[in-house]
């Protein structure tokens, strides 16, 4: 049965391959496990991740639009999952675990409500789809990793509860100055560099705003370049890891780790009924957690267009991430997936300074760079 046609009712009859019995380490979002002795812990960790899938019978998007995202919303759902993981780390902590039937903390309920399929939820399918129109994507059209990253960045500005900043690093380059400079300037006066989404809120001039760093990347032409494989694996080992969104052409997945040469992922291609919160905002949450062994695929099957995510709650965590990335870039025999620099190179133009006029010419150019399957790309090494 094709994954896109699965429903929640048929899902229970599908046989899922059990987790492999292997002595190789299992890495899940910065946590290392032993598959021989810690299988229950692995499955508990995977089940505790938020699992956003296709839904049906939700209120029409835009009032008159689709009532289901089956067939087109998989990358949008993966965007929800990678941001949802960041918000879990933000409000509940990486070590938080979900258990069926367990009374949940208020923060968890508020977090789920931010993703419920209705127009006034911060990160609902409605908000993502409608914000995507501003990125040149009509409602109902498939997204690539870059588009969903840009949309999440815009939506996070309105999330006054989580108060995170989403930074999208363009051109395979993370510029430390872009992330940290405006936080220093905001303590004195508004900066031309500060667009309201910088790492420091003006009303919290002594505090670092938790950072969600999304890095759209192209790791090959039609297939992933073998030179990037070890570097990609190492990203899942970082304690700041949020995983990777990507997959196969027009079929997106949320990758949360690896074992051996296989990537571990959550698959959004299951259509479930929309969930309606109760009057006290309680949410029936069992369908938001994957309660079967996670899916796996060989790393060489990965489409080269991806977006990697990282979460840094504090400035110290960001500094630690920078140190770890610099160490990885020194490893012989591997090719860095992106460049980490202190200040913006002269040849780069900040994405925030692009004039995204209604013809979306700049947005389309960026989208073609990161999401096209047919264009030719120059793979750069350091």
C-alpha positions in Angstrom: 0.0 0.0 0.0 1.4 3.4 -0.9 2.4 5.4 2.1 0.4 8.5 0.9 -2.8 6.5 1.0 -2.4 5.1 4.5 -5.0 6.2 7.0 -5.0 5.9 10.8 -7.4 3.0 10.6 -5.3 1.0 8.1 -2.0 1.9 9.9 -2.7 -0.6 12.7 -2.7 -3.5 10.2 0.6 -2.5 8.6 3.6 -4.5 9.6 6.6 -2.4 10.7 10.1 -3.8 10.7 11.4 -4.1 14.2 14.5 -2.2 15.2 17.7 -4.0 14.1 19.7 -6.1 16.5 23.1 -4.5 16.0 26.2 -3.6 18.1 26.6 -0.4 16.1 25.6 2.7 18.1 22.2 4.3 17.6 22.1 8.1 17.5 18.8 10.0 18.1 19.0 13.8 18.2 22.3 13.9 20.1 21.6 10.9 22.3 23.6 7.6 21.9 22.0 4.3 22.5 22.9 0.6 22.4 20.4 -1.3 20.3 21.1 -4.6 22.1 20.5 -3.3 25.6 18.5 -0.1 25.3 15.8 -0.9 22.7 13.0 0.2 25.1 14.8 3.5 25.7 15.2 4.0 21.9 11.5 3.4 21.2 10.5 5.7 24.1 12.7 8.5 22.8 11.3 8.1 19.3 7.7 7.9 20.5 8.2 11.1 22.5 9.0 13.1 19.4 6.0 15.0 18.0 4.6 13.2 14.9 2.7 15.4 12.5 1.0 13.7 9.6 -1.5 14.4 6.9 -4.9 15.2 8.4 -8.4 15.3 6.9 -11.6 17.1 7.8 -10.0 20.2 9.3 -11.6 23.7 8.7 -11.0 24.9 5.1 -7.6 26.7 4.6 -8.4 30.3 3.9 -12.1 29.7 4.5 -12.7 28.1 1.1 -9.5 26.0 0.5 -8.5 22.4 1.1 -9.8 20.5 4.2 -7.0 17.9 3.9 -3.3 18.1 3.1 -3.0 14.5 1.8 -0.7 14.4 -1.2 0.8 17.9 -0.8 1.5 18.7 2.8 4.3 16.3 3.7 7.1 18.9 3.8 4.8 21.2 5.8 4.3 18.5 8.3 8.1 17.8 8.5 8.6 21.5 9.1 6.1 21.3 12.0 8.0 18.3 13.4 11.5 19.9 13.3 10.1 23.1 14.9 8.0 21.1 17.3 11.2 19.3 18.5 12.8 22.7 19.1 9.8 23.8 21.2 9.8 20.6 23.1 13.5 21.3 24.0 12.5 24.9 24.8 9.6 24.2 27.1 10.0 20.6 28.3 13.7 19.7 27.8 15.4 17.1 25.6 15.0 14.4 28.3 11.2 14.8 28.5 9.3 11.6 27.7 5.7 11.0 26.6 3.8 8.0 27.9 0.3 6.9 26.7 -2.4 7.9 29.2 -0.1 9.9 31.3 -1.2 13.3 32.6 0.8 15.9 30.8 2.2 19.2 31.9 0.5 22.5 30.9 3.5 23.4 28.7 2.9 20.3 26.6 -0.8 21.1 26.1 0.1 24.6 25.1 2.7 23.3 22.7 0.3 20.9 21.0 -2.3 23.7 20.7 0.3 25.7 18.7 0.1 23.1 15.9 -3.6 22.2 15.9 -5.1 22.3 12.4 -7.0 25.6 12.7 -6.4 29.1 11.5 -5.5 30.7 14.8 -2.8 28.2 15.9 0.7 29.6 15.6 2.1 26.8 13.4 -1.0 25.2 12.0 -1.1 23.8 8.4 -3.4 26.8 7.8 -0.8 29.3 8.9 2.1 27.6 7.0 0.1 27.2 3.8 -1.1 30.8 3.8 2.3 32.2 4.7 3.8 30.2 1.9 1.7 32.2 -0.6 4.1 35.1 0.3 7.0 32.8 -0.7 5.4 32.1 -4.1 3.8 28.8 -3.2 0.0 28.6 -3.9 -2.0 26.7 -1.3 -1.9 23.0 -2.1 1.5 23.1 -3.8 4.4 20.9 -2.5 7.2 22.8 -0.6 10.9 22.2 -0.6 13.1 22.5 2.6 14.1 26.1 2.0 10.5 27.3 1.6 9.3 25.7 4.7 12.3 27.1 6.6 11.6 30.6 5.4 7.9 30.3 6.4 8.7 29.0 9.9 11.0 32.0 10.4 8.2 34.4 9.6 5.6 32.6 11.7 7.9 32.4 14.8 7.8 36.2 15.0 4.2 36.0 16.1 4.8 33.3 18.8 4.8 35.5 21.9 4.7 32.4 24.2 7.8 30.5 23.0 9.8 33.6 22.1 12.3 31.8 19.9 14.1 33.2 17.0 14.3 31.2 13.8 17.4 32.0 11.7 17.7 30.5 8.2 21.3 30.4 7.1 21.6 30.9 3.3 24.3 30.1 0.7 25.6 27.1 2.7 27.0 29.6 5.2 26.3 30.3 8.9 27.3 33.8 9.7 27.9 34.2 13.5 27.6 38.0 13.2 24.0 37.7 11.8 23.0 35.7 14.8 24.7 37.5 17.6 25.5 41.1 16.5 21.9 42.5 16.7 21.6 41.1 20.2 24.5 43.4 21.3 23.3 46.4 19.4 19.7 46.1 20.7 21.0 46.8 24.2 21.8 50.3 23.1 19.7 51.3 20.1 17.8 49.6 17.2 20.1 48.2 14.6 19.7 48.2 10.8 20.6 44.5 11.1 17.8 43.8 13.6 14.5 42.9 12.0 12.7 41.9 15.1 13.7 38.2 14.7 17.2 38.6 16.2 18.6 36.6 19.1 17.7 39.3 21.6 14.3 40.8 22.2 14.4 44.5 22.8 12.2 44.1 25.9 14.7 41.4 27.2 17.9 43.2 26.5 19.9 41.2 29.0 18.7 37.8 27.8 19.5 35.5 24.8 16.4 34.4 22.9 16.5 30.6 22.3 17.7 30.0 18.7 16.3 27.7 16.1 18.9 27.5 13.4 17.8 26.0 10.0 20.3 25.5 7.3 19.0 24.6 3.8 21.6 22.6 1.9 22.3 20.9 -1.4 24.6 17.9 -0.9 24.9 16.7 -4.5 23.3 16.9 -7.9 20.8 14.1 -8.3 22.2 12.0 -5.5 23.9 12.8 -2.2 27.7 13.2 -2.6 29.4 10.4 -0.6 31.9 12.9 0.8 29.0 14.4 2.9 27.7 11.2 4.4 30.0 11.1 7.5 29.5 14.8 8.1 25.7 14.3 7.9 25.9 11.5 10.4 27.9 13.6 12.8 25.2 16.3 12.8 22.9 13.8 14.5 25.5 13.3 17.2 25.5 17.0 18.3 23.6 17.7 21.5 22.0 20.7 19.7 20.6 18.6 16.9 17.0 19.0 15.7 17.5 16.5 12.9 17.0 17.0 9.2 14.0 17.5 6.9 14.2 16.2 3.4 13.6 12.8 1.9 13.0 11.6 -1.7 11.7 13.7 -4.6 8.2 15.0 -3.6 8.1 12.7 -0.6 9.4 14.4 2.6 10.5 12.8 5.9 11.8 14.0 9.2 15.1 12.4 9.9 16.0 12.1 13.6 19.0 9.9 13.7 20.9 7.0 12.2 22.2 3.5 12.8 25.0 2.1 10.7 24.3 3.2 7.1 20.6 3.8 7.7 18.8 7.0 8.6 16.0 6.8 11.2 12.9 9.0 10.3 9.3 9.8 11.1 7.0 9.6 8.1 4.2 12.1 7.7 2.4 10.1 4.9 -0.4 8.8 7.1 -3.8 10.5 6.9 -5.5 10.9 10.3 -8.7 12.7 11.2 -8.2 16.3 12.4 -8.2 16.7 16.2 -10.5 19.2 18.0 -9.3 20.4 21.4 -11.8 20.4 24.2 -13.2 23.5 25.8 -10.4 23.6 28.3 -7.8 23.2 25.5 -7.0 19.6 26.3 -5.9 17.7 23.2 -6.4 14.0 22.5 -2.7 13.4 21.8 -2.2 9.7 21.0 -2.1 10.4 17.3 0.6 12.9 17.7 3.2 10.3 18.7 4.5 7.5 16.6 3.9 4.3 18.6 5.5 1.8 16.2 9.2 1.2 15.4 10.5 4.2 13.4 11.1 3.9 9.6 14.6 3.5 8.2 16.2 4.1 4.8 19.7 3.8 3.5 21.5 7.1 3.6 22.4 6.9 -0.1 18.7 7.1 -1.0 18.4 10.5 0.6 17.6 13.3 -1.9 20.5 15.9 -1.8 18.1 18.8 -1.0 17.7 19.0 2.8 17.5 21.4 5.7 19.4 20.7 8.9 18.2 22.1 12.2 19.8 22.9 15.5 18.5 24.4 18.8 20.6 26.6 21.1 18.7 27.6 24.3 21.5 29.8 25.5 24.4 31.7 24.1 26.8 29.3 25.7 25.1 26.4 23.8 25.5 28.4 20.6 29.2 28.9 21.4 29.5 25.2 22.1 27.8 24.4 18.8 30.2 26.7 16.9 33.2 24.9 18.6 31.9 21.5 17.6 31.2 22.5 14.0 34.8 23.9 13.7 36.1 20.6 15.0 34.1 18.7 12.5 35.4 20.8 9.6 38.9 19.8 10.5 38.2 16.1 10.1 40.2 14.5 7.2 38.3 12.6 4.6 35.0 14.4 5.0 33.5 17.4 3.3 31.8 20.1 5.4 28.2 20.5 4.6 28.3 24.3 5.3 30.8 27.0 6.2 30.9 28.7 9.6 32.2 32.3 9.5 32.5 35.1 11.9 31.2 37.9 9.6 29.4 38.0 6.3 31.7 37.5 3.3 31.6 40.5 0.9 30.1 38.4 -1.9 27.0 37.5 0.2 23.7 39.4 0.4 21.7 38.9 3.6 18.4 37.2 2.8 16.7 39.8 5.1 17.7 42.6 2.8 16.2 41.0 -0.3 13.3 43.0 -1.7 10.6 40.2 -1.9 8.2 42.1 -4.1 5.0 40.4 -5.3 6.7 38.9 -8.4 8.8 36.8 -6.0 11.8 36.8 -8.3 14.3 36.6 -5.5 12.3 34.1 -3.6 11.9 31.9 -6.7 15.7 32.2 -7.3 16.4 30.9 -3.8 13.8 28.2 -4.1 15.3 26.9 -7.4 18.7 26.8 -5.8 17.6 24.6 -2.9 14.6 22.7 -4.1 15.0 22.0 -7.8 15.7 18.5 -9.0 16.8 19.5 -12.5 19.1 22.4 -12.1 22.9 21.9 -12.2 24.7 22.9 -9.0 28.3 23.6 -8.2 29.4 21.7 -5.1 31.8 23.8 -3.0 34.3 22.6 -0.5 36.3 24.5 2.0 
